[in-house]
Amino acid sequence: MASVNKVILVGNCGRDPEIRYLPSGQAVANVSIATSSRRKDKNTGESIEDTQWHRVTFYDRLAEIAGEYLKKGRPAYIEGRLKYGKYTDQAGVEKNTVDIIATELQLLGGREGMGGPGEGEDGSQRRAAPAARPSAPAPARTAPAARPASGFDDMDDDIPF
């Protein structure tokens, strides 16, 4: 029988990633991701926000990418698997842990705060001038063929993308 251990998170990075390298040279990055949900209290009608914190671990090239681009407050989409563990704290109490071992990372939101081209020294975003398009002769228009009415007949056929 097949089994599945898959987690999908869409949340905000709670702190900058901590990246380290194992003696083998393998990169490891750890980060906290916050996910929030809202609900209404049945008794008071107040909106209540519930935030959950998730410990996420990245390995190899994904760890290097997370260390470079994932920053505190930045939204991210993460796929991975759950890993349960135990440890004994300094007081001798056994504690359980739950980690997410990430297999996919997709940065969400804009490019603000990434420090790349187009960003000013004060962190403000500069906009690049649009690239000039080479001029090409416009195609000759012919009479449109008879089409069944689809409700979109009044739309222009020149879609810009």
PyMOL commands that set and color helices and strands:
alter all, ss='L'
color gray80, all
select helices_A, chain A and resi 60-69
alter helices_A, ss='H'
color red, helices_A
select strands_A, chain A and resi 7-13+18-21+27-40+47-59+75-88+94-107
alter strands_A, ss='S'
color yellow, strands_A
deselect
rebuild
show_as cartoon
